[in-house]
């Protein structure tokens, strides 16, 4: 079984990537140090939203995120709950709204530069 097929290793890689978005490059840190960063540990839903948004480059509407979360993870989220989660992700600098649309993009860095297709 490869690392890509192992859900535990995929989750660990996703958490490391999520923390890197917040704290910068963490590639040189051992797992023991990363485990001590519990104050900024990614919650599962944020990690899933980011993975869904990375799977197809570009802007995502709330409807697209709801559908892709169900298709990829089998989870059903309440629309209002997901709106609130994405709002908090915007405040953290992980995603940003697309001006003039009801859509969101992933932010490349903690400094707020949005990804463009």
PLY file of the C-alpha trace (Angstrom):
ply
format ascii 1.0
element vertex 117
property float x
property float y
property float z
element edge 116
property int vertex1
property int vertex2
end_header
0.00 0.00 0.00
1.51 3.32 -1.05
1.40 6.53 1.00
-1.25 7.84 -1.37
-3.53 4.88 -0.57
-3.10 5.08 3.22
-5.77 7.38 4.73
-3.73 8.01 7.90
-0.72 9.15 5.90
-2.94 11.29 3.65
-4.46 12.94 6.71
-1.02 13.59 8.23
0.19 15.11 4.96
-2.93 17.28 4.74
-2.44 18.49 8.34
1.22 19.33 7.61
0.18 21.25 4.49
-2.55 23.12 6.38
-0.10 24.11 9.13
2.37 25.23 6.46
-0.26 27.61 5.11
-0.52 29.21 8.53
3.04 29.02 9.84
5.20 28.82 6.71
7.59 26.04 5.72
7.56 23.19 8.23
9.33 20.59 6.10
12.40 20.53 8.35
10.43 19.77 11.53
10.11 16.22 12.86
6.65 14.78 13.57
7.30 15.09 17.34
7.51 18.88 17.03
4.46 19.09 14.75
2.42 17.13 17.29
3.18 19.81 19.88
1.57 22.50 17.70
-1.89 21.57 18.91
-2.98 25.21 19.25
-2.98 25.60 15.47
-3.87 22.06 14.47
-6.06 21.98 11.39
-9.57 20.82 11.93
-10.70 18.06 9.63
-13.33 20.10 7.81
-10.88 22.90 6.94
-8.44 20.34 5.62
-11.17 18.66 3.56
-12.35 21.99 2.13
-8.81 22.90 1.11
-8.27 19.49 -0.49
-11.54 19.77 -2.42
-10.60 23.25 -3.63
-7.12 22.08 -4.67
-8.53 19.15 -6.65
-9.90 21.55 -9.27
-7.97 24.76 -9.69
-10.04 27.93 -9.61
-12.96 29.51 -7.80
-15.60 27.49 -5.97
-19.16 28.31 -5.05
-20.61 27.06 -1.81
-22.75 24.61 -3.81
-19.66 23.15 -5.49
-17.91 22.73 -2.14
-20.97 21.03 -0.61
-21.19 18.61 -3.54
-17.47 17.82 -3.65
-17.28 17.28 0.13
-20.05 14.71 -0.22
-18.52 13.02 -3.27
-14.99 12.83 -1.88
-15.63 12.27 1.84
-19.28 11.21 2.05
-20.03 14.02 4.50
-23.17 16.13 4.48
-22.71 19.66 5.81
-25.38 22.20 6.63
-25.11 25.17 4.28
-25.04 27.76 7.09
-22.37 25.81 9.00
-20.20 25.61 5.88
-20.69 29.34 5.18
-19.51 30.11 8.70
-16.51 27.79 8.36
-15.46 29.39 5.08
-15.89 32.86 6.62
-13.51 31.84 9.43
-11.09 30.41 6.86
-11.18 33.80 5.09
-10.32 35.52 8.38
-7.39 33.10 8.84
-6.14 33.92 5.33
-6.62 30.39 3.96
-9.23 31.28 1.34
-10.55 34.54 -0.06
-13.78 35.63 -1.72
-13.80 36.26 -5.47
-14.93 39.86 -6.06
-18.29 40.12 -7.80
-19.12 36.41 -7.37
-20.38 34.17 -4.61
-17.22 32.08 -4.87
-13.92 31.50 -3.04
-10.30 30.84 -3.98
-7.43 29.29 -2.07
-4.82 31.76 -0.85
-1.23 30.94 -1.85
0.41 32.33 1.27
-0.46 33.75 4.66
0.07 37.19 3.11
-3.19 37.01 1.16
-2.11 36.42 -2.45
-4.91 34.46 -4.14
-4.31 31.65 -6.60
-5.36 32.42 -10.17
-6.21 29.89 -12.88
0 1
1 2
2 3
3 4
4 5
5 6
6 7
7 8
8 9
9 10
10 11
11 12
12 13
13 14
14 15
15 16
16 17
17 18
18 19
19 20
20 21
21 22
22 23
23 24
24 25
25 26
26 27
27 28
28 29
29 30
30 31
31 32
32 33
33 34
34 35
35 36
36 37
37 38
38 39
39 40
40 41
41 42
42 43
43 44
44 45
45 46
46 47
47 48
48 49
49 50
50 51
51 52
52 53
53 54
54 55
55 56
56 57
57 58
58 59
59 60
60 61
61 62
62 63
63 64
64 65
65 66
66 67
67 68
68 69
69 70
70 71
71 72
72 73
73 74
74 75
75 76
76 77
77 78
78 79
79 80
80 81
81 82
82 83
83 84
84 85
85 86
86 87
87 88
88 89
89 90
90 91
91 92
92 93
93 94
94 95
95 96
96 97
97 98
98 99
99 100
100 101
101 102
102 103
103 104
104 105
105 106
106 107
107 108
108 109
109 110
110 111
111 112
112 113
113 114
114 115
115 116
